[in-house]
């Protein structure tokens, strides 16, 4: 297949998304497919080291007018390339996108409850998305949702839908040796501006366990946090590796209720697990529907009652790592076989 991958990206989207996209593209190429990336957005120059330049088309757009023109230019280039299928990471509709849906079948990835997330960004974006989202969803040929609840939450029906939680390239990550530090160390990887991270919960946990150290990567120092929370600001993957080596436990997302969600397949959680770190999180994981011994789900609403569970979990995993064989199903090769098979089904339906 000739596959075109489209997305809109800015710094606020986060580098984890770029790693995900690049990993998927590598997996598709390794499976023998022709893949090209079309990325519209701002601050695209920082992506150069993460992407394959000979298969990536960048369309800088730092204003609405430039963004509209960028999507039109992307459509023109797509028409020349004539892919068999287009994979589009859902984002706000922008005039200029329409032509893309006439070139090839488009599969849209739904990675969040957009009806709520855009409302967190302001009333105008909320209203705009509600009015114009049908211009993306209606002409789409199929959908990939990253959690099982998203199909219901965003109102998808009548077209092919498959649930494929986010994955990770396990070959790129080795299981880290257990930390030998006597202090308990917990780590959080994040991107500023995402209210659903639930950093306020980390504040409360840190205050409850003042002898533990909490390492927050991606955020600069924030007011109101106890002194045992250490902020590192933005770090590249190689720069925060040593922090992960020191860590006993990874911290997931604790505020998904702000997006009216209860389930996730968080990229940060997959990176923790790939490194062998057990995880404390506030949401159920799509790929572990029955839970797992290395995942502790805590209720934000009843956090005081959860503190003994947190203490016991961290103590139990001190000096241990999650065995790789328990997370093999998170690997790109497993995930992308299913996604590629879905692409083939969509193409067959369009042809038929």
Buried (B, 14 or more C-beta within 10 A) or exposed (E): BBBBBBBBBBBEBBBBBBBBBBBBBBBBBEEEBBBBBBBBBBEBEEBEEBBEEEEBBBBBBEEEEBBBBBBBBBBEBBBEBEBBBBBBBBBBBBEBBBBBBEBBBBBBBBBBBBBBBBBBBEEEBBEBBEEBBEBBBEBBBBBBBBBBBBBEBBEBEEBBBBBBBBBBBBEEBEBBEBBEEEEBBBBBBBBBBBEBBBBEBBBBBBEBBEEBBBBBBBBEEEEEBBEBBBBBEBBEBEEBEEBBBBBBBBBBBBBBBBBEBEBBBBBBBBBBBBBBBBBBBBBBBBBBEEEBEBBBBBEBEEBEEBBEBBBEBBEEBBEBBBEBEEBEEBBBBBBBEBBBEBBEBBBEEEEE
